[in-house]
Amino acid sequence: MLLSKCKAPQDEITSTPDSSPLGTITEPSREIEILEETDVLVIGGGPSGVTAAISAGRAGARTTIVERYNHLGGLWTGGLVLPLLSTHALNRSGQQQKVIHGIPDEIAQRLKDMGMAIHEVNPTIDPEATKYVLEKMVQEAGINMLYHCWMSNIIVENETIKAVIIESKSGRKAIMPKVVVDCTGDGDVFHLAGESYEEMKYHIGLVSRLGNIDRIDKTKPGYEEIYVGDPTPLKSVNWFNMHGENDQDGTDLHNLSKLQQKYRIDIWENTEHIRSIPGHEEVFLLDTASQLGVRVSRILDGKYKLTLDDSMSYRAFDDVIGICGAWTSLLYNANRVSRDNRPLWQIPYRSLVPKKTRNLLVAGRCFSFDKPLVEDARIIGTAMITGHGAGTGAAVAARSNSSVQDADINQIQKILKDQKAYLG
Ligand SMILES: Cc1cc2nc3c(=O)[nH]c(=O)nc-3n(C[C@H](O)[C@H](O)[C@H](O)COP(=O)(O)OP(=O)(O)OC[C@H]3O[C@@H](n4cnc5c(N)ncnc54)[C@H](O)[C@@H]3O)c2cc1C
């Protein structure tokens, strides 16, 4: 296929460019070398991308991951957000039940076996051990891994993504996929594809870790009990979450740069404050996360928007691809419902499916949900469940040469069950 015959999305989509006082410049068109063809192309190697790729690979699809950084796990590892939340919830018989099974549970189990996960419910993991486990599992599934490259554009023809453009030290290259899974967290692919979506401004933080926690001397004169983060599998190390500022735009370059600078300074100065309190002199700043903590930004307006009502009412879907748990209390119909009283909830395949593009699925914190569901929809457990469903859906669509909208849900559910997913 000649790339020059394909239309760039900008030709098909009427969008208003960001207004700059400096105006715009036209980039000349150019021929781009085709790097590879693949069945399933996963953009982003975070919790959703890894599970999507492993499920597609195990289902027999030739699969590639494109990841901008140098490791797998996304915010879970590079963002240092260590607890895998939403593993359990209340079932219809009123009992707490484990709901995260399949590939996500296999990842958690491998970490437990290595002594690198603590807590049975919502396990907290070690980030370097997790990068290692994910690397091994991706290799075992025969996935082709492309690190250090950004997905920067797509070429769309007849509502089908013909090519995905990546940028790296090797230059600009094209990958020709049968099906693409958008696991960028920020919906970079569906944004370029011209799908409709909502934007949500929310808290952005920067997580850090403190070392020498086991050397805090509680007998020191003047010692005070202060918050020094939460435990990790390493006894000398705590992770320090940051809620961060609210109402923040997670896709604005200037905003991200401003927050990055502010948080780096805040974290260093906060650690100095901790070290100044008697008994805490040996505590030190082990690291700050290599990626800023954007909780949510673009949210797909897909075939179906999952709602808070769905999640609070045991709603069952014919096209269920996975079940999620609850990790926090929330307000529902003016009542505060505690975590322990919250029901398990189903995710339908159609909430991973965009309205137009025939070969694109979406997983992770940008799949199609209603904003009131955000606290549960943006969590690692949910990201991995949606990844498992999307990867399987992509493999089925690629194998049968069907659109993602027409992919056979019975086949998808059969493969998911074979891969030990829990569908209720
Ligand atoms: C401060 C903070 C604390 C949190 N605490 C918790 C917690 O305790 N427990 C919990 O369960 N969840 C927590 N979360 C949420 C959790 O981080 C997310 O649910 C989860 O990481 C989402 O996974 P994802 O795969 O959708 O996206 P991400 O983890 O964001 O992964 C996306 C991946 O795609 C890559 N990528 C993005 N764009 C491109 C591109 N254009 N080209 C190539 N690669 C690209 C990124 O580098 C990244 O690896 C927290 C989030 C934040 C910000």
The ligand as an ORCA input file, in Angstrom:
! r2SCAN-3c Opt
* xyz 0 1
  C      -0.650     10.223     41.947
  C      -1.445      8.997     41.573
  C      -1.696      8.028     42.525
  C      -2.406      6.883     42.154
  N      -2.596      5.905     43.090
  C      -3.128      4.732     42.707
  C      -3.183      3.640     43.608
  O      -2.732      3.734     44.761
  N      -3.718      2.471     43.164
  C      -4.262      2.341     41.906
  O      -4.783      1.253     41.594
  N      -4.220      3.349     41.029
  C      -3.656      4.523     41.397
  N      -3.557      5.536     40.498
  C      -4.112      5.322     39.143
  C      -3.162      4.473     38.269
  O      -1.930      5.100     38.167
  C      -3.771      4.297     36.898
  O      -4.996      3.689     37.072
  C      -3.062      3.374     35.952
  O      -1.688      3.573     35.933
  C      -3.669      3.542     34.562
  O      -3.058      2.664     33.676
  P      -3.054      2.963     32.114
  O      -2.415      1.808     31.473
  O      -4.413      3.362     31.685
  O      -2.183      4.303     31.953
  P      -0.696      4.685     32.403
  O      -0.310      4.004     33.649
  O      -0.677      6.167     32.379
  O       0.209      4.119     31.222
  C       0.219      4.694     29.952
  C       1.503      4.281     29.239
  O       1.460      4.742     27.905
  C       2.684      5.400     27.574
  N       2.350      6.422     26.580
  C       1.472      7.431     26.718
  N       1.368      8.131     25.592
  C       2.209      7.550     24.702
  C       2.529      7.831     23.344
  N       1.964      8.832     22.673
  N       3.439      7.036     22.727
  C       4.037      6.011     23.407
  N       3.761      5.703     24.691
  C       2.842      6.460     25.330
  C       3.162      5.976     28.898
  O       4.552      6.213     28.884
  C       2.740      4.875     29.877
  O       3.724      3.861     30.011
  C      -2.887      6.715     40.826
  C      -2.626      7.705     39.873
  C      -1.908      8.812     40.235
  C      -1.621      9.819     39.180
*
